[in-house]
Amino acid sequence: MVSRMTSVECGGNSAPMFSNEPIQATAQGLHGLCFLRGVDGRAPFHAFDEAGVDPKAKWFIAEALIAWH
């Protein structure tokens, strides 16, 4: 088990930069979709082992759904 603070960045960061129209937004609006949170649980490499991920892999994509109450 591990406990750590981690930053999570939205995959939508910088997406408006690909628009054909000029963007009128702040740096926060373009690139600021992220947050810090505490994480408690198993280290990710245990799940990777169980899923059969190639140990030589250099990166992965994590996707999630956040339901705000």
DSSP file (Angstrom, degrees, kcal/mol; ACC not computed):
  #  RESIDUE AA STRUCTURE BP1 BP2  ACC     N-H-->O    O-->H-N    N-H-->O    O-->H-N    TCO  KAPPA ALPHA  PHI   PSI    X-CA   Y-CA   Z-CA
    1    1 A M              0   0    0      0, 0.0     2,-0.3     0, 0.0    41,-0.2   0.000 360.0 360.0 360.0 144.6    0.0    0.0    0.0
    2    2 A V  E     -A   41   0A   0     39,-3.6    39,-2.4     2,-0.0     2,-0.4  -0.949 360.0-160.5-133.0 154.5    1.1    3.5   -0.7
    3    3 A S  E     +A   40   0A   0     -2,-0.3     2,-0.3    37,-0.2    37,-0.2  -0.996  30.8 143.5-130.9 128.3    0.0    7.0    0.1
    4    4 A R  E     -A   39   0A   0     35,-2.2    35,-3.0    -2,-0.4     2,-0.4  -0.993  48.3-111.7-158.5 160.0    1.1   10.0   -2.0
    5    5 A M  E     +A   38   0A   0     -2,-0.3     2,-0.3    33,-0.2    33,-0.2  -0.802  41.4 178.6 -91.4 137.8    0.2   13.3   -3.4
    6    6 A T  E     -A   37   0A   0     31,-2.5    31,-2.3    -2,-0.4     2,-0.4  -0.980  25.0-131.1-140.1 152.7   -0.2   13.2   -7.2
    7    7 A S  E     -A   36   0A   0     -2,-0.3     2,-0.4    29,-0.2    29,-0.2  -0.847  17.6-161.8-103.2 142.8   -1.1   15.7   -9.9
    8    8 A V  E     -A   35   0A   0     27,-2.6    27,-2.0    -2,-0.4     2,-0.4  -0.991   3.8-160.5-125.3 128.2   -3.6   14.7  -12.6
    9    9 A E  E     -A   34   0A   0     -2,-0.4    25,-0.2    25,-0.2     2,-0.2  -0.909  21.3-118.3-112.9 136.5   -3.8   16.6  -15.9
   10   10 A C    >   -     0   0    0     23,-3.2     3,-1.7    -2,-0.4    23,-0.1  -0.466  13.6-133.7 -71.0 138.5   -6.8   16.6  -18.1
   11   11 A G  T 3  S+     0   0    0      1,-0.3    -1,-0.1    -2,-0.2    52,-0.0   0.664 103.6  69.1 -64.5 -15.5   -6.3   15.2  -21.6
   12   12 A G  T >   +     0   0    0     21,-0.1     3,-1.9     2,-0.1    -1,-0.3   0.543  69.9 121.3 -81.7  -6.8   -8.2   18.3  -22.9
   13   13 A N  T <  S+     0   0    0     -3,-1.7    18,-0.2     1,-0.3    17,-0.1  -0.336  84.0   7.5 -57.0 137.1   -5.4   20.7  -21.9
   14   14 A S  T >  S+     0   0    0     16,-3.1     3,-1.6    15,-0.1     4,-0.3   0.339  91.1 123.0  72.9  -3.9   -4.1   22.6  -24.9
   15   15 A A  G X   +     0   0    0     -3,-1.9     3,-2.0     1,-0.3    -2,-0.1   0.869  66.4  61.0 -56.3 -39.5   -6.9   21.2  -27.2
   16   16 A P  G >  S+     0   0    0      0, 0.0     3,-1.7     0, 0.0    -1,-0.3   0.730  88.0  75.0 -62.0 -17.8   -8.2   24.8  -28.1
   17   17 A M  G <  S+     0   0    0     -3,-1.6    -2,-0.2     1,-0.3     6,-0.1   0.682  86.9  62.1 -67.1 -15.3   -4.7   25.4  -29.6
   18   18 A F  G <  S+     0   0    0     -3,-2.0    -1,-0.3    -4,-0.3     2,-0.1   0.345  79.2 116.7 -92.2   6.5   -5.7   23.3  -32.6
   19   19 A S    <   -     0   0    0     -3,-1.7     4,-0.1     2,-0.1     0, 0.0  -0.414  67.0-137.4 -72.5 148.5   -8.6   25.6  -33.5
   20   20 A N  S    S+     0   0    0     -2,-0.1    -1,-0.1     2,-0.1    -3,-0.0   0.648  88.0  73.3 -77.1 -15.9   -8.5   27.4  -36.9
   21   21 A E  S    S-     0   0    0      1,-0.1    -2,-0.1     0, 0.0     2,-0.0  -0.735  98.9 -96.2 -98.8 147.1   -9.8   30.5  -35.1
   22   22 A P        -     0   0    0      0, 0.0     2,-0.5     0, 0.0    -1,-0.1  -0.339  40.5-128.2 -59.3 141.0   -7.6   32.7  -32.8
   23   23 A I        -     0   0    0     -4,-0.1     2,-0.7    -6,-0.1     7,-0.0  -0.808  15.9-163.7 -97.7 129.8   -8.1   31.8  -29.2
   24   24 A Q        +     0   0    0     -2,-0.5     2,-0.3     2,-0.0    -1,-0.0  -0.798  48.5 112.9-109.4  85.9   -8.9   34.5  -26.7
   25   25 A A        -     0   0    0     -2,-0.7     2,-0.1     3,-0.0    -2,-0.1  -0.978  63.4-107.5-151.4 160.0   -8.1   32.8  -23.4
   26   26 A T     >  -     0   0    0     -2,-0.3     4,-1.7     1,-0.1     5,-0.2  -0.365  38.8-105.4 -81.5 167.6   -5.7   32.9  -20.5
   27   27 A A  H  > S+     0   0    0      1,-0.2     4,-2.9     2,-0.2     5,-0.4   0.878 124.1  56.0 -60.0 -37.2   -3.0   30.3  -19.9
   28   28 A Q  H  > S+     0   0    0      1,-0.2     4,-1.8     2,-0.2    -1,-0.2   0.912 107.2  48.7 -60.7 -42.5   -5.1   29.0  -17.1
   29   29 A G  H  4 S+     0   0    0      1,-0.2    -1,-0.2     2,-0.2    -2,-0.2   0.808 119.1  38.0 -68.7 -29.8   -8.0   28.5  -19.5
   30   30 A L  H  < S+     0   0    0     -4,-1.7   -16,-3.1   -17,-0.1   -15,-0.2   0.853 136.6  10.8 -88.3 -38.0   -5.9   26.7  -22.1
   31   31 A H  H  < S+     0   0    0     -4,-2.9    -3,-0.2   -18,-0.2    -2,-0.2   0.332 100.5  91.8-126.2   5.3   -3.6   24.6  -20.0
   32   32 A G     <  +     0   0    0     -4,-1.8     2,-1.8    -5,-0.4    -4,-0.1   0.181  41.9 120.0 -98.4  19.2   -4.9   24.7  -16.4
   33   33 A L        +     0   0    0    -23,-0.1   -23,-3.2    -3,-0.1     2,-0.3  -0.570  52.6 100.0 -84.8  82.2   -7.2   21.7  -16.3
   34   34 A C  E     -A    9   0A   0     -2,-1.8     2,-0.3   -25,-0.2   -25,-0.2  -0.971  45.3-167.8-155.4 164.8   -5.4   19.8  -13.5
   35   35 A F  E     -A    8   0A   0    -27,-2.0   -27,-2.6    -2,-0.3     2,-0.4  -0.984  19.2-126.0-154.0 162.9   -5.6   19.1   -9.8
   36   36 A L  E     +A    7   0A   0     -2,-0.3     2,-0.3   -29,-0.2   -29,-0.2  -0.894  35.0 164.0-108.6 140.8   -3.6   17.7   -6.9
   37   37 A R  E     -A    6   0A   0    -31,-2.3   -31,-2.5    -2,-0.4     2,-0.3  -0.995  38.1-106.8-153.2 158.6   -5.0   15.0   -4.8
   38   38 A G  E     -A    5   0A   0     -2,-0.3     2,-0.4   -33,-0.2   -33,-0.2  -0.659  31.8-160.7 -83.2 141.2   -4.0   12.4   -2.2
   39   39 A V  E     -A    4   0A   0    -35,-3.0   -35,-2.2    -2,-0.3     2,-0.4  -0.990   9.0-177.0-126.6 128.5   -4.0    8.8   -3.4
   40   40 A D  E     +A    3   0A   0     -2,-0.4     2,-0.3   -37,-0.2   -37,-0.2  -0.983  42.2  57.5-122.6 135.3   -4.1    5.8   -1.1
   41   41 A G  E    S-A    2   0A   0    -39,-2.4   -39,-3.6    -2,-0.4     2,-0.2  -0.989  85.6 -11.1 150.2-156.0   -3.9    2.2   -2.3
   42   42 A R  S    S-     0   0    0     -2,-0.3     5,-0.0   -41,-0.2    -2,-0.0  -0.497  70.5-102.9 -79.1 146.6   -1.8   -0.2   -4.3
   43   43 A A    >>  -     0   0    0     -2,-0.2     3,-1.8     1,-0.1     4,-0.7  -0.443  34.0-118.0 -64.6 141.8    1.1    1.1   -6.4
   44   44 A P  H 3> S+     0   0    0      0, 0.0     4,-2.1     0, 0.0     3,-0.5   0.801 107.9  69.4 -55.4 -32.3    0.2    1.2  -10.1
   45   45 A F  H 3> S+     0   0    0      1,-0.2     4,-2.2     2,-0.2     5,-0.1   0.784  92.3  60.0 -63.4 -23.2    2.8   -1.3  -11.1
   46   46 A H  H <> S+     0   0    0     -3,-1.8     4,-2.2     2,-0.2    -1,-0.2   0.933 106.9  45.4 -66.0 -43.6    0.9   -4.1   -9.3
   47   47 A A  H  X S+     0   0    0     -4,-0.7     4,-2.1    -3,-0.5    -2,-0.2   0.881 110.9  54.1 -65.6 -37.4   -2.1   -3.5  -11.5
   48   48 A F  H  X>S+     0   0    0     -4,-2.1     5,-2.5     2,-0.2     4,-0.7   0.912 108.3  49.5 -63.2 -41.7    0.1   -3.4  -14.6
   49   49 A D  H ><5S+     0   0    0     -4,-2.2     3,-1.0     1,-0.2    -2,-0.2   0.937 112.0  47.8 -60.4 -46.9    1.6   -6.8  -13.6
   50   50 A E  H 3<5S+     0   0    0     -4,-2.2    -1,-0.2     1,-0.3    -2,-0.2   0.826 110.8  51.7 -65.2 -31.8   -1.9   -8.2  -13.2
   51   51 A A  H 3<5S-     0   0    0     -4,-2.1    -1,-0.3    -5,-0.2    -2,-0.2   0.572 114.6-116.2 -82.1  -9.0   -3.1   -6.8  -16.5
   52   52 A G  T <<5 +     0   0    0     -3,-1.0    -3,-0.2    -4,-0.7     2,-0.1   0.779  48.7 174.3  81.3  26.7   -0.1   -8.3  -18.3
   53   53 A V      < -     0   0    0     -5,-2.5    -1,-0.2    -6,-0.2    -2,-0.0  -0.442  43.0-100.9 -67.8 138.7    1.5   -5.0  -19.4
   54   54 A D    >   -     0   0    0      1,-0.2     3,-2.3    -2,-0.1    -1,-0.1  -0.434  25.4-139.2 -60.3 123.2    4.8   -5.4  -21.1
   55   55 A P  T 3  S+     0   0    0      0, 0.0    -1,-0.2     0, 0.0    -2,-0.1   0.684 101.4  60.6 -61.9 -16.2    7.5   -4.6  -18.5
   56   56 A K  T 3  S+     0   0    0      2,-0.0    -2,-0.1     0, 0.0    -3,-0.0   0.435  76.2 126.5 -89.2   1.2    9.5   -2.7  -21.1
   57   57 A A    <   -     0   0    0     -3,-2.3     3,-0.1     1,-0.1    -4,-0.0  -0.301  45.1-162.5 -60.1 141.9    6.6   -0.3  -21.7
   58   58 A K        +     0   0    0      1,-0.2     2,-0.3     0, 0.0    -1,-0.1   0.677  65.0   4.0-100.5 -22.6    7.7    3.4  -21.4
   59   59 A W        -     0   0    0      2,-0.0     2,-0.3     0, 0.0    -1,-0.2  -0.964  55.8-161.3-155.7 167.5    4.3    5.1  -21.0
   60   60 A F        -     0   0    0     -2,-0.3     2,-0.5    -3,-0.1     0, 0.0  -0.969  21.1-122.8-149.1 161.9    0.6    4.5  -20.6
   61   61 A I        -     0   0    0     -2,-0.3     2,-0.5     2,-0.0    -2,-0.0  -0.947  22.4-159.4-109.9 126.1   -2.7    6.5  -21.0
   62   62 A A        -     0   0    0     -2,-0.5     2,-0.4     2,-0.0    -2,-0.0  -0.901   8.4-171.6-105.4 132.0   -5.0    6.7  -18.0
   63   63 A E        +     0   0    0     -2,-0.5     2,-0.3     2,-0.0    -2,-0.0  -0.933   9.6 167.5-121.6 147.4   -8.6    7.6  -18.5
   64   64 A A        -     0   0    0     -2,-0.4     2,-0.5     2,-0.0    -2,-0.0  -0.984  30.0-134.4-153.5 160.9  -11.2    8.4  -15.8
   65   65 A L        -     0   0    0     -2,-0.3     2,-0.6     2,-0.0    -2,-0.0  -0.988  18.0-157.9-118.5 127.8  -14.6    9.7  -15.2
   66   66 A I        -     0   0    0     -2,-0.5     2,-0.7     2,-0.0    -2,-0.0  -0.932   3.4-159.8-108.4 118.6  -15.1   12.2  -12.4
   67   67 A A        -     0   0    0     -2,-0.6     2,-0.4     2,-0.0    -2,-0.0  -0.872   8.8-153.3 -99.5 112.5  -18.7   12.4  -11.1
   68   68 A W              0   0    0     -2,-0.7    -2,-0.0     1,-0.1     0, 0.0  -0.702 360.0 360.0 -86.3 134.6  -19.2   15.7   -9.2
   69   69 A H              0   0    0     -2,-0.4    -1,-0.1     0, 0.0    -2,-0.0   0.422 360.0 360.0 -96.3 360.0  -21.9   15.6   -6.6
